[in-house]
Amino acid sequence: MFSRLCLIAATALFALQVTAHTVITYPGWRGDNLITNDTFPYGMQWMYPCGGMPTTTNRTLWPINGGAIALQPAFIPYPSPSSFTHSLHLPSPPPLTPLSHPPGWFQGHATAFFYINLGFGTDGPSGGPPNMSFPMVPVFQIVGPSKNPYPGSFCLPQVPLPANTTVKAGDNATIQVVEVAVHGASLFSCVDITFAAPENVPEVNETNCFNSTDIAFNNVYSIGAADSTSRAPALAIERSVLLPLVGILAFMLL
C-alpha cells in the first residue's frame, strides 16, 4: 500500500518572513546561529540536532502541562557573497522589527514544513538529550505570499507534551524546531528547558506570543490508496464480466 501527502489550505492567520532560518523567540533560544563564515560557509542551522549550538546551562522554565512556542524566521537579504558581518534584533511588537544578518544565504521560500519535537534528559551528547524522537505537534506547512523574504512572527500558544509522556517539575528537556525548506534540506533550532509548575513560569501574553497576518497554514496528512493485491480481485471481476460481453457483441456483429 502506498500513501500520498494531501495539503488542505487553512485560512491565512499568521505572517512571517518565509526564509530558511528560524529563531525561537519564546521560550528562548540556545544562541545566535545565524552565522555564515569560513567555518560555516552555508550557515550553522543545517547541522543536526540544534543548528551547531551546544546545550546551554541557562535553561528556561516551561510548564509541565505544555506551553507556548513562538517563532520568527530571520530576514535574509538577496545573496551577496562579500560580507559575513551581521546583527540580530528580536521583535518588539508593535511595530515588528525584522531580524537581519549577512547576505550569502538563499532567498526566502514560499513554503516550508515545520516539526516541533522534544528530547528528554541530559544523557546525550554535550549534556543534552540522547535523541529528539518525541513529536509535540503534527507536522504543518506554512505558505507565504512569495519566495521573497518578509518580516513577521507566529506563536503556538499551547503546545502539549508528546503523547504518552509525563514529566515532573525539575526535569530537563530540549525543544527542537525543524524547518524543512522547499529544496528538501532541514534546518534546526533548539531551546533547553526545565519543567516547572505553571504558576512559576513567566506569563505568556501579547508581548511574547503574537501573530502577524499574511501567511496560510496547510494541514499535512496521508490518504491510503488500494494496493496491487487488493486491486487484483476487482480486476479479475471486471475481466470476468467484460470479456464475455465483448464476445457476445463480436458475435452479434458477424
Order of alpha helices (4+ residues) and beta strands (2+ residues): beta-beta-beta-beta-beta-beta-beta-beta-beta-beta-beta-alpha
